[in-house]
Amino acid sequence: MKATFREKVYAAAAKIPKGKVATYKQLARLAGSPNASRAVGMCMKENPDKKIVPCHRVVSSSGHLTGYSFGKGVSTKKQMLQKEGVLFKGDRVDLSRSAWKK
């Protein structure tokens, strides 16, 4: 049986290593739908298991942190990323140093 878009997104996101981030656009491309960034966002919002799918490691193409459904939202997301070693420039992830190269 062929994997659904959602399954492909979750499989790709599950591979993002600690200390790195991926963008919504990058995951959409990896799932085979390069123009489906918003759909990736919905998948992350509905993530059934954040231990398997590290949705906190998904950020906008500009490095901005966007919605996060757990804890205290974006502030929790930033704390988790910093704890994992993701580097920031102000409020944005420094994508030149912390982007997942996939």
Buried (B, 14 or more C-beta within 10 A) or exposed (E): EEEEBBEBBBBBBEEBEEBBBBBBBBBBBBBEBEEBBEBBBEBBEEBEEBEEBBBBBBBBEEBEBBEBBEEEEBEBBBEBBEEBEBBBEEEEBBBEEBBBEE
